[in-house]
Amino acid sequence: MKERTGSEVAKRAAGEHAATQVEEGMCVGLGTGSTAAHAIRALGHRAANGLTVQGIPTSLGARAIAREAGLSLTDLDEGLPDLVIDGADQVEQAGTALIKGGGAAHTREKVVATAADRVVIVIDETKLVDRLNRSIPLEVLPAAQPVVAREIRSIGGEPSLRAARAKDGPVVTDNGNLVVDCAFGPIDDPETLAGMLAAMPGVVEHGLFCDVGDELIVGTETGVSVESFPLESHEGR
Ligand code: A5P
């Protein structure tokens, strides 16, 4: 579930830095969320100043921001992205794992990231943790929700159907499915958990991304740091 953390200044620093990596003629996957939105708007400015670029949005939200920014849009049928710029809800300080799906867009985000040559993750520094401990969002077929909930409990998780804020009933994704947020406490072995979640019938996609990112841009109040995955732990970062 979405908790707003981190300053807009830090998110903007990360997003705008990522947008500088886009080169003439590229096809760019456009991530979802407030940090990726800064990258999309910065790309819109660059396009207005002559950069030729095409975007593949990962959600209806990203699509709306990209259209407002004046970007040309395309889809995976027309070509695969050279680069994806996307946010995350939590990132392991050391390793390759991160959690996405706070905006219920993780299925398309994972598809576009998997299709891309390079994946750039943009976050503010509040998202970095020693061990992942947020709930993992699952996109679930509506008819499968009770079965998935039982399976999650059987592996020690606590499932919670995500409720909509401005509508009665649950969140419905861009793909017409439900979102079940699953609390597991601190996650020691994200790869193993990712495999278990992926194997559950009715789970369209889970929000654990292991070994998907290539580069991490962390925004702060005063600038950015850029690292390659797998990340190394930095004391006191
Ligand atoms: C969308 O489903 C998520 O995966 C987002 O990428 C994530 O929630 C990051 O959003 P913010 O940049 O708004 O924190």
Boltz pocket constraint, residues with backbone or C-beta under 6 A from the ligand:
constraints:
  - pocket:
      binder: B
      contacts: [[A, 3], [A, 5], [A, 31], [A, 32], [A, 33], [A, 34], [A, 35], [A, 36], [A, 86], [A, 87], [A, 88], [A, 89], [A, 99], [A, 100], [A, 101], [A, 102], [A, 103], [A, 104], [A, 105], [A, 106], [A, 109], [A, 122]]
      max_distance: 6.0
